[in-house]
């Protein structure tokens, strides 16, 4: 039988200090071994995250340390309904439904919201020789890449490449070890235009990258900032 990827809970009783998590869900996804999950609002999955501990109390599992802050920051009140959906290994997207049974903070679909965070790069000679491309600060700040040491690139053939993240002055992040291997394997040369965004089927640590044609690439570059970030509007 397939593992359950979602569960829901009503907020009542002492929900503000701890929230029960179905034992089957915890054990099927190995959360009792990891002991911590990252919570993200389904309406704003790239905007913020909350680290929450999972602990077994008596015979049941609960979200404890960090849970109260999530409740406070998102103004969760009694009798609201929360739906949790696991993405990747330990990221939970949370949908908050109000007393009117409507999804709160419903701005756009998840895919549309995430697609707003993307950037574009034209491969330069120095990207191949000795300098790795910098990640636009608008993108790295939203993704909290300052806390990451590595990320996965998923190319247009479905292959994944582990790329190390170098941290430079002023909070600038750049691709480093693994970048040249990715370029060589895909026969990418100076002038190639690459578009980076999320792969929603994986997790926030996976960036999908595609190589654009000349016309599409130039149009996207014209919309981007100097660093390559593509504004949502």
Buried (B, 14 or more C-beta within 10 A) or exposed (E): EEEEEEBEBEBEEEBBEBBBBBEEBBEBBEBBEEEBBBBBBBBBBBEBBBEBBBBEEEEEBBBBBBBBEBBEEBEBEEEBBBBBBBBEEBBBBBBBBBEEEEBBEEEEEBEEBBBBBBBBBBBEEEBBEEEBBBBBBBBBEBBEBEEBEEBBBBBEEEEBBEBBBBBEEEEBBBBBEBBBEBBEEBEBEEEBBBBBBBBBEBBBBBBBBBBBEEEEBEEBBEEBEEBBBBEEE
